[in-house]
Amino acid sequence: MPLSEQEQRLLDEMERHLMSNDTDVVSAPSRALSYRNIVLGSILVLAGLGALVVGVSIGFNTGFLGIGIGVLGFLLMVGGVIFAVTPTRGAPAPAPTASKPRAARPAGSSFMDRMNDRWDRRHENP
């Protein structure tokens, strides 16, 4: 079923937008999450949760000391989450695994050209 004129114009506009922004996506520096940061951040969150529970439990008896410990535990939890999800700056990008060799591509083929070729091949062999 062919596309209507409006759908074709919208598709062309999205394709132009993708092609103009594609270089921005590809050239963006890769910043991966560090396993070490995730583990240390999780430990900080657990320690903060423990401090929060202790602060709440002794807060009924001591007043301000319990509130202070609870607030400190909450800040420790927030800091642990921020530390865990912050990507490292100097980490190398993970190397792609060579599971199977890829077919050679023409040097000047763009993403959309390859997708169009795949679409054509798919519909040639029903």
TORKOLTI-343616 format. One record per residue: residue number from 1; residue in three letters; x negated, y negated, z of N, C-alpha, C, CB in turn. Coordinates in nm, 4 decimals. Each point is the difference from the previous one (the first is absolute). Glycine has a CB too. Layout:
<r NUM; 'Ala'; <X; Y; Z>; <X; Y; Z>; <X; Y; Z>; <X; Y; Z>>
...
***
This chain:
<r 1; 'Met'; <-0.0845; 0.1170; 0.0000>; <0.0845; -0.1170; 0.0000>; <-0.0889; -0.1231; 0.0000>; <0.1850; 0.1232; 0.1213>>
<r 2; 'Pro'; <-0.1757; -0.2099; -0.2215>; <-0.0865; -0.1173; -0.0085>; <0.0363; -0.1040; 0.1060>; <-0.0274; 0.0419; -0.2454>>
<r 3; 'Leu'; <-0.0717; -0.1244; 0.2764>; <0.0200; -0.1071; 0.0978>; <0.0721; -0.1176; -0.0643>; <-0.2068; 0.0717; 0.1232>>
<r 4; 'Ser'; <0.2826; -0.1432; -0.0432>; <0.0638; -0.1213; -0.0506>; <-0.1064; -0.1092; -0.0135>; <0.2228; 0.0629; 0.1078>>
<r 5; 'Glu'; <-0.1892; -0.1726; -0.1716>; <-0.0965; -0.1091; -0.0196>; <-0.0469; -0.0557; 0.1339>; <0.1089; -0.0568; -0.2189>>
<r 6; 'Gln'; <-0.0150; 0.0396; 0.3110>; <-0.0361; -0.0545; 0.1305>; <-0.0929; 0.0952; 0.0744>; <0.2188; -0.1226; 0.0090>>
<r 7; 'Glu'; <-0.1896; 0.2514; -0.0122>; <-0.0860; 0.0981; 0.0654>; <-0.1373; 0.0049; -0.0655>; <0.2019; 0.1333; 0.0622>>
<r 8; 'Gln'; <-0.2077; -0.1443; -0.1948>; <-0.1280; 0.0008; -0.0699>; <-0.0820; -0.1234; 0.0364>; <0.1038; 0.1299; -0.1883>>
<r 9; 'Arg'; <-0.0379; -0.2474; 0.1957>; <-0.0718; -0.1219; 0.0388>; <-0.0524; 0.0115; 0.1423>; <0.1437; -0.1346; -0.1552>>
<r 10; 'Leu'; <-0.0615; 0.1880; 0.2452>; <-0.0420; 0.0167; 0.1381>; <-0.1172; 0.0976; 0.0101>; <0.2343; -0.0489; 0.0754>>
<r 11; 'Leu'; <-0.2289; 0.1562; -0.1507>; <-0.1090; 0.0962; -0.0009>; <-0.1281; -0.0625; -0.0544>; <0.1663; 0.1849; -0.0281>>
<r 12; 'Asp'; <-0.1556; -0.2630; -0.0791>; <-0.1178; -0.0672; -0.0553>; <-0.0584; -0.0998; 0.0988>; <0.0939; 0.0289; -0.2293>>
<r 13; 'Glu'; <-0.0072; -0.1005; 0.2983>; <-0.0468; -0.0974; 0.0989>; <-0.0707; 0.0701; 0.1155>; <0.1881; -0.1540; -0.0625>>
<r 14; 'Met'; <-0.1321; 0.2652; 0.1093>; <-0.0650; 0.0745; 0.1086>; <-0.1338; 0.0559; -0.0459>; <0.2246; 0.0583; 0.0955>>
<r 15; 'Glu'; <-0.2321; -0.0129; -0.2200>; <-0.1258; 0.0527; -0.0529>; <-0.1058; -0.1094; -0.0074>; <0.1274; 0.1713; -0.1314>>
<r 16; 'Arg'; <-0.0895; -0.2895; 0.0825>; <-0.0954; -0.1117; -0.0052>; <-0.0465; -0.0383; 0.1398>; <0.1095; -0.0837; -0.2093>>
<r 17; 'His'; <-0.0170; 0.0802; 0.3035>; <-0.0351; -0.0346; 0.1374>; <-0.0956; 0.1039; 0.0592>; <0.2224; -0.1152; 0.0274>>
<r 18; 'Leu'; <-0.1949; 0.2425; -0.0518>; <-0.0868; 0.1059; 0.0493>; <-0.1388; -0.0100; -0.0613>; <0.1996; 0.1464; 0.0317>>
<r 19; 'Met'; <-0.2045; -0.1703; -0.1608>; <-0.1302; -0.0081; -0.0673>; <-0.0800; -0.1206; 0.0491>; <0.0989; 0.1125; -0.2015>>
<r 20; 'Ser'; <-0.0327; -0.2235; 0.2306>; <-0.0728; -0.1181; 0.0475>; <-0.0481; 0.0200; 0.1429>; <0.1366; -0.1451; -0.1515>>
<r 21; 'Asn'; <-0.0650; 0.2215; 0.2309>; <-0.0383; 0.0212; 0.1389>; <-0.0782; 0.1283; 0.0208>; <0.1999; -0.1270; 0.0657>>
<r 22; 'Asp'; <-0.2111; 0.2096; -0.1684>; <-0.0690; 0.1281; 0.0137>; <-0.1461; -0.0190; 0.0367>; <0.1570; 0.0990; -0.1654>>
<r 23; 'Thr'; <-0.2226; -0.1997; 0.1088>; <-0.1405; -0.0234; 0.0312>; <-0.0171; -0.0418; 0.1447>; <-0.0414; -0.0642; -0.2371>>
<r 24; 'Asp'; <0.1406; -0.0042; 0.2945>; <-0.0090; -0.0380; 0.1395>; <0.0041; 0.1231; 0.0900>; <0.1085; -0.2193; -0.0539>>
<r 25; 'Val'; <-0.0261; 0.3153; 0.0196>; <0.0123; 0.1208; 0.0813>; <-0.1275; 0.0830; -0.0101>; <0.2499; 0.0005; -0.0340>>
<r 26; 'Val'; <-0.3026; 0.0127; -0.0847>; <-0.1183; 0.0826; -0.0202>; <-0.1232; -0.0628; 0.0627>; <0.0999; 0.0859; -0.2107>>
<r 27; 'Ser'; <-0.1132; -0.2179; 0.2038>; <-0.1201; -0.0654; 0.0503>; <0.0067; -0.0292; 0.1489>; <-0.0302; -0.0984; -0.2238>>
<r 28; 'Ala'; <0.1414; 0.1277; 0.2908>; <0.0107; -0.0241; 0.1433>; <-0.0970; 0.0916; 0.0734>; <0.2423; -0.0692; -0.0238>>
<r 29; 'Pro'; <-0.3128; 0.0164; 0.1242>; <-0.0942; 0.0842; 0.0721>; <0.0748; 0.1056; 0.0804>; <-0.1640; -0.1904; 0.0118>>
<r 30; 'Ser'; <0.1113; 0.3108; -0.0153>; <0.0654; 0.1079; 0.0723>; <-0.0481; -0.0022; 0.1440>; <0.0198; 0.1398; -0.2103>>
<r 31; 'Arg'; <0.0725; -0.1433; 0.3006>; <-0.0324; 0.0010; 0.1425>; <0.0775; 0.1151; 0.0614>; <-0.0425; -0.2528; 0.0086>>
<r 32; 'Ala'; <-0.0305; 0.3545; 0.0285>; <0.0626; 0.1218; 0.0506>; <0.0062; -0.0040; 0.1523>; <-0.0832; 0.1291; -0.2000>>
<r 33; 'Leu'; <0.1804; -0.0584; 0.2546>; <0.0095; 0.0143; 0.1444>; <-0.1083; 0.0956; 0.0473>; <0.2488; -0.0454; -0.0051>>
<r 34; 'Ser'; <-0.3030; 0.0159; 0.1207>; <-0.1057; 0.0824; 0.0566>; <0.0603; 0.0989; 0.0999>; <-0.1682; -0.1871; -0.0319>>
<r 35; 'Tyr'; <0.1263; 0.3109; 0.0214>; <0.0475; 0.1028; 0.0933>; <-0.0405; -0.0364; 0.1424>; <-0.0159; 0.1759; -0.1807>>
<r 36; 'Arg'; <-0.1034; -0.2299; 0.1961>; <-0.0489; -0.0392; 0.1326>; <0.0880; -0.1090; 0.0598>; <-0.2340; 0.0607; -0.0680>>
<r 37; 'Asn'; <0.2723; -0.1603; -0.0130>; <0.0857; -0.1075; 0.0495>; <0.1377; 0.0520; 0.0393>; <-0.1239; -0.1612; -0.1445>>
<r 38; 'Ile'; <0.1766; 0.2556; 0.0689>; <0.1315; 0.0554; 0.0317>; <-0.0053; 0.0748; 0.1333>; <0.0536; 0.0193; -0.2464>>
<r 39; 'Val'; <-0.1600; 0.0591; 0.2684>; <-0.0113; 0.0763; 0.1243>; <-0.0180; -0.0948; 0.1186>; <-0.1001; 0.1947; -0.1263>>
<r 40; 'Leu'; <0.0099; -0.2926; 0.1135>; <-0.0225; -0.0935; 0.1104>; <0.1237; -0.0862; 0.0260>; <-0.2447; -0.0032; -0.0560>>
<r 41; 'Gly'; <0.3125; -0.0364; -0.0491>; <0.1231; -0.0774; 0.0173>; <0.1073; 0.0808; 0.0703>; <-0.0556; -0.1287; -0.2049>>
<r 42; 'Ser'; <0.0658; 0.2575; 0.1717>; <0.0970; 0.0868; 0.0664>; <-0.0326; 0.0167; 0.1479>; <0.0370; 0.1197; -0.2160>>
<r 43; 'Ile'; <-0.1650; -0.1087; 0.2470>; <-0.0408; 0.0105; 0.1404>; <0.0348; -0.1278; 0.0753>; <-0.1858; 0.1565; -0.0645>>
<r 44; 'Leu'; <0.1636; -0.2722; 0.0001>; <0.0368; -0.1270; 0.0631>; <0.1507; -0.0101; 0.0222>; <-0.1985; -0.1073; -0.1077>>
<r 45; 'Val'; <0.2768; 0.1538; 0.0125>; <0.1460; -0.0031; 0.0147>; <0.0421; 0.0885; 0.1166>; <0.0278; -0.0425; -0.2474>>
<r 46; 'Leu'; <-0.0850; 0.1612; 0.2583>; <0.0349; 0.0893; 0.1113>; <-0.0424; -0.0591; 0.1346>; <-0.0232; 0.1967; -0.1543>>
<r 47; 'Ala'; <-0.0947; -0.2577; 0.1591>; <-0.0444; -0.0635; 0.1241>; <0.0921; -0.1179; 0.0353>; <-0.2392; 0.0699; -0.0484>>
<r 48; 'Gly'; <0.2785; -0.1455; -0.0504>; <0.0913; -0.1112; 0.0245>; <0.1358; 0.0478; 0.0467>; <-0.1203; -0.1312; -0.1715>>
<r 49; 'Leu'; <0.1678; 0.2406; 0.1141>; <0.1272; 0.0562; 0.0426>; <-0.0080; 0.0467; 0.1449>; <0.0487; 0.0693; -0.2362>>
<r 50; 'Gly'; <-0.1606; -0.0071; 0.2708>; <-0.0202; 0.0418; 0.1396>; <-0.0022; -0.1193; 0.0938>; <-0.1280; 0.1984; -0.0797>>
<r 51; 'Ala'; <0.0580; -0.3051; 0.0414>; <-0.0051; -0.1202; 0.0831>; <0.1378; -0.0638; 0.0121>; <-0.2374; -0.0372; -0.0699>>
<r 52; 'Leu'; <0.3145; 0.0400; -0.0373>; <0.1349; -0.0556; 0.0039>; <0.0884; 0.0783; 0.0972>; <-0.0263; -0.0779; -0.2378>>
<r 53; 'Val'; <0.0160; 0.2100; 0.2334>; <0.0792; 0.0838; 0.0905>; <-0.0426; -0.0242; 0.1444>; <0.0273; 0.1739; -0.1806>>
<r 54; 'Val'; <-0.1578; -0.1811; 0.2046>; <-0.0494; -0.0264; 0.1356>; <0.0456; -0.1380; 0.0463>; <-0.2003; 0.1483; -0.0410>>
<r 55; 'Gly'; <0.1914; -0.2467; -0.0457>; <0.0427; -0.1348; 0.0364>; <0.1471; -0.0067; 0.0345>; <-0.1766; -0.0888; -0.1463>>
<r 56; 'Val'; <0.2590; 0.1589; 0.0703>; <0.1441; -0.0003; 0.0288>; <0.0282; 0.0743; 0.1307>; <0.0511; -0.0095; -0.2474>>
<r 57; 'Ser'; <-0.1210; 0.1210; 0.2707>; <0.0279; 0.0793; 0.1201>; <-0.0450; -0.0709; 0.1276>; <-0.0234; 0.2064; -0.1377>>
<r 58; 'Ile'; <-0.0894; -0.2778; 0.1341>; <-0.0423; -0.0712; 0.1207>; <0.0546; -0.1421; 0.0035>; <-0.2066; 0.1393; 0.0054>>
<r 59; 'Gly'; <0.2684; -0.1824; -0.1125>; <0.0547; -0.1357; -0.0038>; <0.1134; -0.0206; 0.0965>; <-0.0668; -0.0121; -0.2340>>
<r 60; 'Phe'; <0.1396; 0.1174; 0.2659>; <0.1112; -0.0126; 0.0943>; <-0.0505; -0.0280; 0.1414>; <0.1359; 0.1554; -0.1425>>
<r 61; 'Asn'; <-0.2549; -0.1065; 0.1744>; <-0.0533; -0.0157; 0.1361>; <-0.0890; -0.1225; 0.0143>; <0.0110; 0.2461; 0.0254>>
<r 62; 'Thr'; <-0.0947; -0.2747; -0.1251>; <-0.1014; -0.1045; 0.0175>; <0.0321; -0.1290; -0.0733>; <-0.1649; 0.1793; 0.0273>>
<r 63; 'Gly'; <0.2576; -0.1802; -0.1168>; <0.0387; -0.1247; -0.0681>; <-0.0940; -0.0369; -0.1108>; <0.1010; -0.0763; 0.2086>>
<r 64; 'Phe'; <-0.1801; -0.0298; -0.1890>; <-0.0811; -0.0567; -0.1076>; <-0.1118; 0.0919; -0.0476>; <0.0528; -0.2214; 0.0926>>
<r 65; 'Leu'; <-0.1069; 0.3030; -0.0046>; <-0.1062; 0.0926; -0.0420>; <0.0551; 0.0995; -0.1016>; <-0.1146; -0.0244; 0.2241>>
<r 66; 'Gly'; <0.2321; 0.0774; -0.1996>; <0.0626; 0.0948; -0.0927>; <0.0331; -0.0653; -0.1330>; <0.0933; 0.1239; 0.1943>>
<r 67; 'Ile'; <-0.0449; -0.2479; -0.1893>; <0.0308; -0.0725; -0.1250>; <-0.1277; -0.0240; -0.0796>; <0.1980; -0.1115; 0.1098>>
<r 68; 'Gly'; <-0.3051; 0.0744; -0.0416>; <-0.1280; -0.0226; -0.0681>; <-0.0540; 0.1260; -0.0653>; <-0.0482; -0.1797; 0.1630>>
<r 69; 'Ile'; <0.0572; 0.2916; -0.0915>; <-0.0471; 0.1271; -0.0566>; <0.0882; 0.0396; -0.1186>; <-0.0879; 0.0728; 0.2268>>
<r 70; 'Gly'; <0.2179; -0.0946; -0.2165>; <0.0902; 0.0323; -0.1106>; <-0.0278; -0.0835; -0.1235>; <0.1712; 0.0640; 0.1661>>
<r 71; 'Val'; <-0.1944; -0.1941; -0.1458>; <-0.0316; -0.0877; -0.1130>; <-0.1340; 0.0379; -0.0605>; <0.1326; -0.1853; 0.1043>>
<r 72; 'Leu'; <-0.2296; 0.2169; -0.0210>; <-0.1307; 0.0437; -0.0499>; <0.0134; 0.1298; -0.0807>; <-0.1121; -0.1098; 0.1983>>
<r 73; 'Gly'; <0.1949; 0.2019; -0.1508>; <0.0237; 0.1245; -0.0735>; <0.0655; -0.0259; -0.1343>; <0.0209; 0.1201; 0.2162>>
<r 74; 'Phe'; <0.0757; -0.2115; -0.2192>; <0.0658; -0.0336; -0.1264>; <-0.0994; -0.0617; -0.0983>; <0.2168; -0.0350; 0.1228>>
<r 75; 'Leu'; <-0.2999; -0.0567; -0.0753>; <-0.1002; -0.0613; -0.0877>; <-0.1002; 0.1033; -0.0496>; <0.0270; -0.2162; 0.1226>>
<r 76; 'Leu'; <-0.0606; 0.3121; -0.0381>; <-0.0901; 0.1076; -0.0408>; <0.0637; 0.0859; -0.1085>; <-0.1017; 0.0010; 0.2291>>
<r 77; 'Met'; <0.2316; 0.0254; -0.2175>; <0.0705; 0.0767; -0.1027>; <0.0025; -0.0750; -0.1332>; <0.1405; 0.1060; 0.1789>>
<r 78; 'Val'; <-0.1094; -0.2345; -0.1751>; <0.0040; -0.0793; -0.1232>; <-0.1385; -0.0057; -0.0632>; <0.1906; -0.1372; 0.0916>>
<r 79; 'Gly'; <-0.2927; 0.1166; -0.0106>; <-0.1371; -0.0027; -0.0518>; <-0.0411; 0.1328; -0.0610>; <-0.0556; -0.1697; 0.1713>>
<r 80; 'Gly'; <0.0979; 0.2806; -0.1100>; <-0.0310; 0.1320; -0.0546>; <0.0650; 0.0230; -0.1346>; <-0.0216; 0.0847; 0.2305>>
<r 81; 'Val'; <0.1469; -0.1281; -0.2456>; <0.0684; 0.0155; -0.1288>; <-0.0683; -0.0848; -0.1061>; <0.2174; 0.0458; 0.1180>>
<r 82; 'Ile'; <-0.2498; -0.1693; -0.0838>; <-0.0677; -0.0879; -0.0969>; <-0.1348; 0.0581; -0.0392>; <0.1164; -0.2002; 0.0973>>
<r 83; 'Phe'; <-0.1907; 0.2526; 0.0006>; <-0.1309; 0.0585; -0.0289>; <0.0142; 0.1241; -0.0883>; <-0.0870; -0.0882; 0.2191>>
<r 84; 'Ala'; <0.1904; 0.1678; -0.1968>; <0.0170; 0.1243; -0.0754>; <0.0383; -0.0259; -0.1450>; <0.0671; 0.1130; 0.2110>>
<r 85; 'Val'; <0.0126; -0.2152; -0.2382>; <0.0481; -0.0220; -0.1362>; <-0.0822; -0.1016; -0.0775>; <0.2247; 0.0571; 0.0810>>
<r 86; 'Thr'; <-0.3261; -0.1151; -0.0214>; <-0.0853; -0.0943; -0.0717>; <-0.0988; 0.0768; -0.0868>; <0.0239; -0.1699; 0.1856>>
<r 87; 'Pro'; <-0.0224; 0.1461; -0.3171>; <-0.0945; 0.0714; -0.0873>; <-0.1417; -0.0516; 0.0191>; <0.1829; 0.0374; -0.1664>>
<r 88; 'Thr'; <-0.2777; 0.0511; 0.1447>; <-0.1404; -0.0385; 0.0115>; <-0.0437; -0.0702; -0.1272>; <-0.0455; 0.1932; 0.1549>>
<r 89; 'Arg'; <-0.0452; -0.2859; -0.1418>; <-0.0424; -0.0796; -0.1161>; <-0.1128; 0.0649; -0.0775>; <0.0699; -0.2025; 0.1220>>
<r 90; 'Gly'; <-0.1605; 0.2656; -0.0550>; <-0.1164; 0.0535; -0.0689>; <0.0127; 0.1451; -0.0401>; <-0.1315; -0.1610; 0.1249>>
<r 91; 'Ala'; <0.2469; 0.2195; -0.1068>; <0.0162; 0.1420; -0.0309>; <0.0044; 0.0214; -0.1505>; <0.1232; 0.0344; 0.2160>>
<r 92; 'Pro'; <-0.1967; 0.0631; -0.2655>; <0.0068; 0.0292; -0.1431>; <0.1339; 0.0623; -0.0350>; <-0.2485; 0.0308; -0.0071>>
<r 93; 'Ala'; <0.2895; -0.0535; -0.1136>; <0.1261; 0.0582; -0.0471>; <-0.0160; 0.1503; -0.0106>; <0.0587; -0.2107; -0.1263>>
<r 94; 'Pro'; <0.0448; 0.2874; 0.1620>; <-0.0130; 0.1449; -0.0108>; <-0.0209; 0.0422; -0.1437>; <0.1435; 0.0267; 0.2009>>
<r 95; 'Ala'; <-0.2401; 0.0621; -0.2190>; <-0.0325; 0.0464; -0.1351>; <0.1091; 0.0930; -0.0496>; <-0.2462; -0.0216; 0.0469>>
<r 96; 'Pro'; <0.2866; 0.0072; -0.1728>; <0.1018; 0.0902; -0.0528>; <-0.0567; 0.1409; -0.0131>; <0.1088; -0.1910; -0.1232>>
<r 97; 'Thr'; <-0.0271; 0.2875; 0.1545>; <-0.0439; 0.1384; -0.0104>; <0.0120; 0.0467; -0.1447>; <0.0705; 0.0445; 0.2386>>
<r 98; 'Ala'; <-0.1668; 0.0333; -0.2799>; <-0.0017; 0.0500; -0.1382>; <0.0670; 0.1367; -0.0031>; <-0.2134; -0.1283; -0.0528>>
<r 99; 'Ser'; <0.3460; 0.1308; 0.0610>; <0.0705; 0.1269; 0.0021>; <0.0093; 0.0617; -0.1382>; <0.1287; -0.0798; 0.1955>>
<r 100; 'Lys'; <-0.1050; -0.0035; -0.2969>; <0.0039; 0.0523; -0.1357>; <-0.0473; -0.1099; -0.0950>; <0.1910; 0.1594; 0.0573>>
<r 101; 'Pro'; <-0.2580; -0.1230; -0.1628>; <-0.0492; -0.1036; -0.0912>; <0.1160; -0.0661; -0.0737>; <-0.2160; 0.1258; -0.0273>>
<r 102; 'Arg'; <0.2014; -0.2560; 0.0076>; <0.1031; -0.0752; -0.0706>; <-0.0363; -0.0120; -0.1473>; <0.0548; -0.1276; 0.2100>>
<r 103; 'Ala'; <0.0474; 0.1107; -0.2893>; <-0.0230; -0.0176; -0.1429>; <-0.0617; -0.1378; -0.0245>; <0.1942; 0.1541; -0.0557>>
<r 104; 'Ala'; <-0.2787; -0.1609; -0.0434>; <-0.0642; -0.1269; -0.0319>; <0.1044; -0.0975; -0.0536>; <-0.2188; 0.1175; -0.0491>>
<r 105; 'Arg'; <0.2096; -0.2427; 0.0962>; <0.0941; -0.1028; -0.0424>; <-0.0701; -0.0962; -0.0940>; <0.1290; 0.0210; 0.2155>>
<r 106; 'Pro'; <-0.0551; -0.0772; -0.3063>; <-0.0602; -0.1039; -0.0828>; <-0.0412; -0.1177; 0.0868>; <0.1386; 0.0720; -0.1970>>
<r 107; 'Ala'; <-0.2455; -0.1369; 0.1591>; <-0.0571; -0.1058; 0.0836>; <0.0944; -0.1173; 0.0193>; <-0.2231; 0.0683; -0.0794>>
<r 108; 'Gly'; <0.3014; -0.1051; -0.0200>; <0.0828; -0.1183; 0.0117>; <0.1444; 0.0275; 0.0359>; <-0.1489; -0.1020; -0.1616>>
<r 109; 'Ser'; <0.1823; 0.2224; 0.2057>; <0.1404; 0.0298; 0.0272>; <0.0397; -0.0564; 0.1361>; <-0.0140; 0.2088; -0.1413>>
<r 110; 'Ser'; <0.1295; -0.2710; 0.1445>; <0.0498; -0.0563; 0.1251>; <0.0926; 0.1008; 0.0672>; <-0.0189; -0.2352; -0.0920>>
<r 111; 'Phe'; <0.0594; 0.2023; 0.2113>; <0.0901; 0.0859; 0.0748>; <0.1302; 0.0210; -0.0760>; <-0.1022; -0.0802; 0.2138>>
<r 112; 'Met'; <0.1580; -0.0279; -0.2669>; <0.1276; 0.0112; -0.0698>; <-0.0144; 0.0812; -0.1288>; <0.0700; -0.2203; 0.0975>>
<r 113; 'Asp'; <-0.1845; 0.2077; -0.1661>; <-0.0223; 0.0813; -0.1196>; <-0.0013; 0.1485; 0.0346>; <-0.1306; -0.1881; -0.1025>>
<r 114; 'Arg'; <0.0636; 0.2221; 0.2116>; <-0.0049; 0.1404; 0.0420>; <0.1386; 0.0497; 0.0396>; <-0.2366; -0.0320; 0.0777>>
<r 115; 'Met'; <0.3126; -0.0521; -0.0092>; <0.1355; 0.0410; 0.0384>; <0.0885; 0.0173; -0.1229>; <-0.0262; -0.1203; 0.2187>>
<r 116; 'Asn'; <0.0122; 0.0326; -0.3168>; <0.0770; 0.0133; -0.1237>; <-0.0383; 0.1278; -0.0745>; <0.0163; -0.2503; -0.0158>>
<r 117; 'Asp'; <-0.1446; 0.2817; 0.0126>; <-0.0442; 0.1238; -0.0645>; <0.0582; 0.1223; 0.0700>; <-0.2113; -0.1143; -0.0710>>
<r 118; 'Arg'; <0.2100; 0.1123; 0.2048>; <0.0582; 0.1119; 0.0737>; <0.1487; 0.0129; -0.0278>; <-0.1724; -0.0297; 0.1773>>
<r 119; 'Trp'; <0.2405; -0.0841; -0.1827>; <0.1447; 0.0004; -0.0279>; <0.0269; 0.0600; -0.1385>; <0.0313; -0.2048; 0.1470>>
<r 120; 'Asp'; <-0.1109; 0.1604; -0.2455>; <0.0184; 0.0520; -0.1349>; <-0.0260; 0.1494; -0.0067>; <-0.0649; -0.2218; -0.0902>>
<r 121; 'Arg'; <-0.0421; 0.2689; 0.1540>; <-0.0312; 0.1433; -0.0014>; <0.1082; 0.0801; 0.0695>; <-0.2430; -0.0537; -0.0030>>
<r 122; 'Arg'; <0.3005; 0.0001; 0.1085>; <0.1040; 0.0710; 0.0734>; <0.1246; 0.0181; -0.0870>; <-0.0890; -0.0936; 0.2163>>
<r 123; 'His'; <0.1219; -0.0084; -0.2951>; <0.1208; 0.0081; -0.0803>; <-0.0226; 0.0662; -0.1360>; <0.0789; -0.2036; 0.1161>>
<r 124; 'Glu'; <-0.2047; 0.2252; -0.1541>; <-0.0276; 0.0722; -0.1245>; <0.0239; 0.1500; 0.0177>; <-0.1689; -0.1755; -0.0638>>
<r 125; 'Asn'; <0.1378; 0.2261; 0.1830>; <0.0127; 0.1442; 0.0270>; <0.1142; 0.0235; 0.0987>; <-0.2481; 0.0350; -0.0425>>
<r 126; 'Pro'; <0.3698; -0.0180; -0.0054>; <0.1134; 0.0182; 0.0927>; <0.0024; 0.1329; 0.0677>; <0.1252; -0.1511; -0.1392>>
***
